[in-house]
Amino acid sequence: MNEKNIKLLERNVIEAIKENNETALNKLYKHYEKFIIAYCTKMKFDENGKPYYFFDEDKCQEIKNGLFIAVKKFKI
């Protein structure tokens, strides 16, 4: 992906997250949704060797918490 094509979060969304605005926080999660889903989805195999996909809810929550903490530390 070309850096010019990367859409950044708007400054007002980041400022609202720093003020604990839940709507802005949901925008943050939506912005990174594809990355989060890809990172938390793993292919596993059942006892017969048949593949299936597993979504790790714990890892998903850890990523969301990390995003929130990182944005709260932004200096604007």
Backbone as XML, in Angstrom:
<?xml version="1.0"?>
<chain id="A" units="angstrom">
  <residue number="1" name="MET">
    <atom name="N" x="0.847" y="-1.187" z="0.000"/>
    <atom name="CA" x="0.000" y="0.000" z="0.000"/>
    <atom name="C" x="0.883" y="1.236" z="0.000"/>
  </residue>
  <residue number="2" name="ASN">
    <atom name="N" x="0.563" y="2.144" z="-0.838"/>
    <atom name="CA" x="1.287" y="3.401" z="-0.953"/>
    <atom name="C" x="0.942" y="4.296" z="0.243"/>
  </residue>
  <residue number="3" name="GLU">
    <atom name="N" x="1.946" y="4.942" z="0.821"/>
    <atom name="CA" x="1.706" y="5.802" z="1.983"/>
    <atom name="C" x="0.704" y="6.905" z="1.692"/>
  </residue>
  <residue number="4" name="LYS">
    <atom name="N" x="0.612" y="7.331" z="0.445"/>
    <atom name="CA" x="-0.332" y="8.378" z="0.089"/>
    <atom name="C" x="-1.771" y="7.893" z="0.201"/>
  </residue>
  <residue number="5" name="ASN">
    <atom name="N" x="-1.974" y="6.580" z="0.140"/>
    <atom name="CA" x="-3.316" y="6.013" z="0.190"/>
    <atom name="C" x="-3.796" y="5.714" z="1.604"/>
  </residue>
  <residue number="6" name="ILE">
    <atom name="N" x="-2.929" y="5.867" z="2.583"/>
    <atom name="CA" x="-3.299" y="5.577" z="3.965"/>
    <atom name="C" x="-4.110" y="6.732" z="4.525"/>
  </residue>
  <residue number="7" name="LYS">
    <atom name="N" x="-5.320" y="6.433" z="4.952"/>
    <atom name="CA" x="-6.185" y="7.453" z="5.521"/>
    <atom name="C" x="-5.937" y="7.523" z="7.029"/>
  </residue>
  <residue number="8" name="LEU">
    <atom name="N" x="-5.657" y="8.699" z="7.509"/>
    <atom name="CA" x="-5.401" y="8.892" z="8.931"/>
    <atom name="C" x="-6.681" y="9.299" z="9.649"/>
  </residue>
  <residue number="9" name="LEU">
    <atom name="N" x="-6.704" y="9.056" z="10.938"/>
    <atom name="CA" x="-7.826" y="9.531" z="11.744"/>
    <atom name="C" x="-7.789" y="11.051" z="11.804"/>
  </residue>
  <residue number="10" name="GLU">
    <atom name="N" x="-8.942" y="11.652" z="11.820"/>
    <atom name="CA" x="-9.007" y="13.104" z="11.902"/>
    <atom name="C" x="-8.563" y="13.555" z="13.294"/>
  </residue>
  <residue number="11" name="ARG">
    <atom name="N" x="-7.984" y="14.728" z="13.335"/>
    <atom name="CA" x="-7.494" y="15.284" z="14.595"/>
    <atom name="C" x="-8.608" y="15.405" z="15.636"/>
  </residue>
  <residue number="12" name="ASN">
    <atom name="N" x="-9.800" y="15.817" z="15.205"/>
    <atom name="CA" x="-10.894" y="15.987" z="16.163"/>
    <atom name="C" x="-11.324" y="14.643" z="16.771"/>
  </residue>
  <residue number="13" name="VAL">
    <atom name="N" x="-11.163" y="13.547" z="16.026"/>
    <atom name="CA" x="-11.482" y="12.221" z="16.568"/>
    <atom name="C" x="-10.468" y="11.864" z="17.648"/>
  </residue>
  <residue number="14" name="ILE">
    <atom name="N" x="-9.210" y="12.124" z="17.381"/>
    <atom name="CA" x="-8.163" y="11.841" z="18.372"/>
    <atom name="C" x="-8.377" y="12.681" z="19.627"/>
  </residue>
  <residue number="15" name="GLU">
    <atom name="N" x="-8.698" y="13.952" z="19.446"/>
    <atom name="CA" x="-8.959" y="14.818" z="20.600"/>
    <atom name="C" x="-10.156" y="14.311" z="21.407"/>
  </residue>
  <residue number="16" name="ALA">
    <atom name="N" x="-11.185" y="13.844" z="20.717"/>
    <atom name="CA" x="-12.378" y="13.318" z="21.401"/>
    <atom name="C" x="-12.064" y="12.021" z="22.149"/>
  </residue>
  <residue number="17" name="ILE">
    <atom name="N" x="-11.205" y="11.179" z="21.584"/>
    <atom name="CA" x="-10.797" y="9.946" z="22.275"/>
    <atom name="C" x="-10.070" y="10.305" z="23.561"/>
  </residue>
  <residue number="18" name="LYS">
    <atom name="N" x="-9.207" y="11.315" z="23.493"/>
    <atom name="CA" x="-8.474" y="11.736" z="24.688"/>
    <atom name="C" x="-9.409" y="12.242" z="25.772"/>
  </residue>
  <residue number="19" name="GLU">
    <atom name="N" x="-10.624" y="12.661" z="25.375"/>
    <atom name="CA" x="-11.635" y="13.116" z="26.340"/>
    <atom name="C" x="-12.633" y="12.009" z="26.676"/>
  </residue>
  <residue number="20" name="ASN">
    <atom name="N" x="-12.281" y="10.761" z="26.308"/>
    <atom name="CA" x="-13.087" y="9.569" z="26.601"/>
    <atom name="C" x="-14.450" y="9.560" z="25.905"/>
  </residue>
  <residue number="21" name="ASN">
    <atom name="N" x="-14.509" y="10.113" z="24.703"/>
    <atom name="CA" x="-15.737" y="10.112" z="23.915"/>
    <atom name="C" x="-15.921" y="8.726" z="23.298"/>
  </residue>
  <residue number="22" name="GLU">
    <atom name="N" x="-17.016" y="8.057" z="23.648"/>
    <atom name="CA" x="-17.248" y="6.685" z="23.202"/>
    <atom name="C" x="-17.476" y="6.593" z="21.694"/>
  </residue>
  <residue number="23" name="THR">
    <atom name="N" x="-18.138" y="7.575" z="21.109"/>
    <atom name="CA" x="-18.363" y="7.572" z="19.658"/>
    <atom name="C" x="-17.034" y="7.656" z="18.915"/>
  </residue>
  <residue number="24" name="ALA">
    <atom name="N" x="-16.148" y="8.502" z="19.385"/>
    <atom name="CA" x="-14.828" y="8.631" z="18.768"/>
    <atom name="C" x="-14.021" y="7.350" z="18.940"/>
  </residue>
  <residue number="25" name="LEU">
    <atom name="N" x="-14.148" y="6.727" z="20.086"/>
    <atom name="CA" x="-13.447" y="5.473" z="20.333"/>
    <atom name="C" x="-13.931" y="4.391" z="19.364"/>
  </residue>
  <residue number="26" name="ASN">
    <atom name="N" x="-15.221" y="4.357" z="19.099"/>
    <atom name="CA" x="-15.759" y="3.397" z="18.131"/>
    <atom name="C" x="-15.239" y="3.688" z="16.723"/>
  </residue>
  <residue number="27" name="LYS">
    <atom name="N" x="-15.035" y="4.965" z="16.399"/>
    <atom name="CA" x="-14.457" y="5.321" z="15.098"/>
    <atom name="C" x="-13.028" y="4.806" z="14.995"/>
  </residue>
  <residue number="28" name="LEU">
    <atom name="N" x="-12.287" y="4.886" z="16.093"/>
    <atom name="CA" x="-10.923" y="4.364" z="16.132"/>
    <atom name="C" x="-10.929" y="2.871" z="15.839"/>
  </residue>
  <residue number="29" name="TYR">
    <atom name="N" x="-11.792" y="2.135" z="16.513"/>
    <atom name="CA" x="-11.858" y="0.686" z="16.320"/>
    <atom name="C" x="-12.306" y="0.343" z="14.904"/>
  </residue>
  <residue number="30" name="LYS">
    <atom name="N" x="-13.237" y="1.093" z="14.369"/>
    <atom name="CA" x="-13.715" y="0.864" z="13.003"/>
    <atom name="C" x="-12.599" y="1.138" z="11.998"/>
  </residue>
  <residue number="31" name="HIS">
    <atom name="N" x="-11.803" y="2.170" z="12.272"/>
    <atom name="CA" x="-10.701" y="2.546" z="11.394"/>
    <atom name="C" x="-9.691" y="1.398" z="11.259"/>
  </residue>
  <residue number="32" name="TYR">
    <atom name="N" x="-9.440" y="0.690" z="12.346"/>
    <atom name="CA" x="-8.464" y="-0.392" z="12.371"/>
    <atom name="C" x="-9.110" y="-1.779" z="12.322"/>
  </residue>
  <residue number="33" name="GLU">
    <atom name="N" x="-10.392" y="-1.851" z="12.032"/>
    <atom name="CA" x="-11.140" y="-3.106" z="12.086"/>
    <atom name="C" x="-10.533" y="-4.219" z="11.224"/>
  </residue>
  <residue number="34" name="LYS">
    <atom name="N" x="-10.172" y="-3.919" z="9.990"/>
    <atom name="CA" x="-9.615" y="-4.951" z="9.105"/>
    <atom name="C" x="-8.309" y="-5.508" z="9.666"/>
  </residue>
  <residue number="35" name="PHE">
    <atom name="N" x="-7.458" y="-4.635" z="10.170"/>
    <atom name="CA" x="-6.203" y="-5.079" z="10.766"/>
    <atom name="C" x="-6.472" y="-5.963" z="11.983"/>
  </residue>
  <residue number="36" name="ILE">
    <atom name="N" x="-7.365" y="-5.527" z="12.847"/>
    <atom name="CA" x="-7.667" y="-6.274" z="14.067"/>
    <atom name="C" x="-8.215" y="-7.659" z="13.726"/>
  </residue>
  <residue number="37" name="ILE">
    <atom name="N" x="-9.156" y="-7.717" z="12.803"/>
    <atom name="CA" x="-9.742" y="-9.008" z="12.421"/>
    <atom name="C" x="-8.677" y="-9.925" z="11.826"/>
  </residue>
  <residue number="38" name="ALA">
    <atom name="N" x="-7.850" y="-9.392" z="10.948"/>
    <atom name="CA" x="-6.800" y="-10.205" z="10.325"/>
    <atom name="C" x="-5.816" y="-10.727" z="11.367"/>
  </residue>
  <residue number="39" name="TYR">
    <atom name="N" x="-5.443" y="-9.884" z="12.300"/>
    <atom name="CA" x="-4.452" y="-10.269" z="13.307"/>
    <atom name="C" x="-5.014" y="-11.277" z="14.308"/>
  </residue>
  <residue number="40" name="CYS">
    <atom name="N" x="-6.315" y="-11.234" z="14.564"/>
    <atom name="CA" x="-6.935" y="-12.082" z="15.574"/>
    <atom name="C" x="-7.551" y="-13.358" z="15.006"/>
  </residue>
  <residue number="41" name="THR">
    <atom name="N" x="-7.512" y="-13.529" z="13.701"/>
    <atom name="CA" x="-8.080" y="-14.715" z="13.079"/>
    <atom name="C" x="-6.952" y="-15.657" z="12.678"/>
  </residue>
  <residue number="42" name="LYS">
    <atom name="N" x="-7.045" y="-16.883" z="13.161"/>
    <atom name="CA" x="-6.018" y="-17.879" z="12.872"/>
    <atom name="C" x="-6.663" y="-19.144" z="12.313"/>
  </residue>
  <residue number="43" name="MET">
    <atom name="N" x="-5.950" y="-19.795" z="11.391"/>
    <atom name="CA" x="-6.413" y="-21.080" z="10.897"/>
    <atom name="C" x="-5.923" y="-22.153" z="11.855"/>
  </residue>
  <residue number="44" name="LYS">
    <atom name="N" x="-6.837" y="-23.003" z="12.266"/>
    <atom name="CA" x="-6.503" y="-24.133" z="13.125"/>
    <atom name="C" x="-7.032" y="-25.394" z="12.460"/>
  </residue>
  <residue number="45" name="PHE">
    <atom name="N" x="-6.740" y="-26.534" z="13.059"/>
    <atom name="CA" x="-7.171" y="-27.813" z="12.501"/>
    <atom name="C" x="-7.872" y="-28.624" z="13.578"/>
  </residue>
  <residue number="46" name="ASP">
    <atom name="N" x="-8.972" y="-29.253" z="13.192"/>
    <atom name="CA" x="-9.687" y="-30.094" z="14.155"/>
    <atom name="C" x="-8.995" y="-31.446" z="14.276"/>
  </residue>
  <residue number="47" name="GLU">
    <atom name="N" x="-9.574" y="-32.351" z="15.058"/>
    <atom name="CA" x="-8.954" y="-33.653" z="15.319"/>
    <atom name="C" x="-8.838" y="-34.512" z="14.061"/>
  </residue>
  <residue number="48" name="ASN">
    <atom name="N" x="-9.602" y="-34.192" z="13.015"/>
    <atom name="CA" x="-9.530" y="-34.923" z="11.745"/>
    <atom name="C" x="-8.621" y="-34.232" z="10.723"/>
  </residue>
  <residue number="49" name="GLY">
    <atom name="N" x="-7.981" y="-33.164" z="11.139"/>
    <atom name="CA" x="-7.083" y="-32.437" z="10.255"/>
    <atom name="C" x="-7.784" y="-31.455" z="9.335"/>
  </residue>
  <residue number="50" name="LYS">
    <atom name="N" x="-9.072" y="-31.241" z="9.571"/>
    <atom name="CA" x="-9.842" y="-30.313" z="8.740"/>
    <atom name="C" x="-9.610" y="-28.884" z="9.243"/>
  </residue>
  <residue number="51" name="PRO">
    <atom name="N" x="-9.267" y="-27.968" z="8.339"/>
    <atom name="CA" x="-8.983" y="-26.592" z="8.776"/>
    <atom name="C" x="-10.261" y="-25.817" z="9.115"/>
  </residue>
  <residue number="52" name="TYR">
    <atom name="N" x="-10.128" y="-24.924" z="10.067"/>
    <atom name="CA" x="-11.205" y="-23.997" z="10.413"/>
    <atom name="C" x="-10.549" y="-22.717" z="10.926"/>
  </residue>
  <residue number="53" name="TYR">
    <atom name="N" x="-11.321" y="-21.636" z="10.934"/>
    <atom name="CA" x="-10.805" y="-20.352" z="11.397"/>
    <atom name="C" x="-11.279" y="-20.083" z="12.813"/>
  </residue>
  <residue number="54" name="PHE">
    <atom name="N" x="-10.365" y="-19.562" z="13.619"/>
    <atom name="CA" x="-10.645" y="-19.239" z="15.015"/>
    <atom name="C" x="-10.379" y="-17.754" z="15.230"/>
  </residue>
  <residue number="55" name="PHE">
    <atom name="N" x="-11.361" y="-17.063" z="15.804"/>
    <atom name="CA" x="-11.192" y="-15.648" z="16.125"/>
    <atom name="C" x="-10.895" y="-15.527" z="17.613"/>
  </residue>
  <residue number="56" name="ASP">
    <atom name="N" x="-9.742" y="-14.960" z="17.945"/>
    <atom name="CA" x="-9.289" y="-14.838" z="19.325"/>
    <atom name="C" x="-9.822" y="-13.540" z="19.936"/>
  </residue>
  <residue number="57" name="GLU">
    <atom name="N" x="-10.902" y="-13.659" z="20.689"/>
    <atom name="CA" x="-11.543" y="-12.490" z="21.322"/>
    <atom name="C" x="-10.604" y="-11.798" z="22.316"/>
  </residue>
  <residue number="58" name="ASP">
    <atom name="N" x="-9.823" y="-12.587" z="23.042"/>
    <atom name="CA" x="-8.903" y="-12.004" z="24.024"/>
    <atom name="C" x="-7.850" y="-11.123" z="23.344"/>
  </residue>
  <residue number="59" name="LYS">
    <atom name="N" x="-7.286" y="-11.641" z="22.258"/>
    <atom name="CA" x="-6.289" y="-10.871" z="21.521"/>
    <atom name="C" x="-6.918" y="-9.602" z="20.945"/>
  </residue>
  <residue number="60" name="CYS">
    <atom name="N" x="-8.153" y="-9.712" z="20.470"/>
    <atom name="CA" x="-8.874" y="-8.563" z="19.930"/>
    <atom name="C" x="-9.015" y="-7.476" z="20.999"/>
  </residue>
  <residue number="61" name="GLN">
    <atom name="N" x="-9.395" y="-7.870" z="22.192"/>
    <atom name="CA" x="-9.562" y="-6.897" z="23.272"/>
    <atom name="C" x="-8.227" y="-6.276" z="23.672"/>
  </residue>
  <residue number="62" name="GLU">
    <atom name="N" x="-7.165" y="-7.080" z="23.658"/>
    <atom name="CA" x="-5.840" y="-6.551" z="23.971"/>
    <atom name="C" x="-5.422" y="-5.487" z="22.960"/>
  </residue>
  <residue number="63" name="ILE">
    <atom name="N" x="-5.687" y="-5.737" z="21.691"/>
    <atom name="CA" x="-5.336" y="-4.769" z="20.648"/>
    <atom name="C" x="-6.138" y="-3.487" z="20.821"/>
  </residue>
  <residue number="64" name="LYS">
    <atom name="N" x="-7.428" y="-3.625" z="21.086"/>
    <atom name="CA" x="-8.265" y="-2.438" z="21.288"/>
    <atom name="C" x="-7.790" y="-1.635" z="22.493"/>
  </residue>
  <residue number="65" name="ASN">
    <atom name="N" x="-7.446" y="-2.324" z="23.568"/>
    <atom name="CA" x="-6.936" y="-1.633" z="24.753"/>
    <atom name="C" x="-5.629" y="-0.916" z="24.435"/>
  </residue>
  <residue number="66" name="GLY">
    <atom name="N" x="-4.752" y="-1.577" z="23.675"/>
    <atom name="CA" x="-3.479" y="-0.974" z="23.293"/>
    <atom name="C" x="-3.673" y="0.264" z="22.428"/>
  </residue>
  <residue number="67" name="LEU">
    <atom name="N" x="-4.614" y="0.196" z="21.496"/>
    <atom name="CA" x="-4.913" y="1.364" z="20.663"/>
    <atom name="C" x="-5.391" y="2.534" z="21.516"/>
  </residue>
  <residue number="68" name="PHE">
    <atom name="N" x="-6.302" y="2.243" z="22.427"/>
    <atom name="CA" x="-6.848" y="3.286" z="23.296"/>
    <atom name="C" x="-5.736" y="3.931" z="24.121"/>
  </residue>
  <residue number="69" name="ILE">
    <atom name="N" x="-4.897" y="3.116" z="24.720"/>
    <atom name="CA" x="-3.800" y="3.628" z="25.550"/>
    <atom name="C" x="-2.837" y="4.461" z="24.708"/>
  </residue>
  <residue number="70" name="ALA">
    <atom name="N" x="-2.525" y="3.978" z="23.497"/>
    <atom name="CA" x="-1.588" y="4.702" z="22.635"/>
    <atom name="C" x="-2.145" y="6.069" z="22.239"/>
  </residue>
  <residue number="71" name="VAL">
    <atom name="N" x="-3.420" y="6.112" z="21.873"/>
    <atom name="CA" x="-4.014" y="7.384" z="21.460"/>
    <atom name="C" x="-4.090" y="8.344" z="22.643"/>
  </residue>
  <residue number="72" name="LYS">
    <atom name="N" x="-4.383" y="7.824" z="23.825"/>
    <atom name="CA" x="-4.451" y="8.692" z="25.018"/>
    <atom name="C" x="-3.105" y="9.352" z="25.296"/>
  </residue>
  <residue number="73" name="LYS">
    <atom name="N" x="-2.012" y="8.723" z="24.857"/>
    <atom name="CA" x="-0.671" y="9.273" z="25.090"/>
    <atom name="C" x="-0.242" y="10.280" z="24.033"/>
  </residue>
  <residue number="74" name="PHE">
    <atom name="N" x="-1.028" y="10.405" z="22.932"/>
    <atom name="CA" x="-0.681" y="11.368" z="21.879"/>
    <atom name="C" x="-0.594" y="12.764" z="22.456"/>
  </residue>
  <residue number="75" name="LYS">
    <atom name="N" x="0.393" y="13.500" z="22.005"/>
    <atom name="CA" x="0.520" y="14.911" z="22.373"/>
    <atom name="C" x="0.078" y="15.722" z="21.171"/>
  </residue>
  <residue number="76" name="ILE">
    <atom name="N" x="-0.961" y="16.505" z="21.378"/>
    <atom name="CA" x="-1.514" y="17.302" z="20.271"/>
    <atom name="C" x="-1.255" y="18.775" z="20.533"/>
  </residue>
</chain>
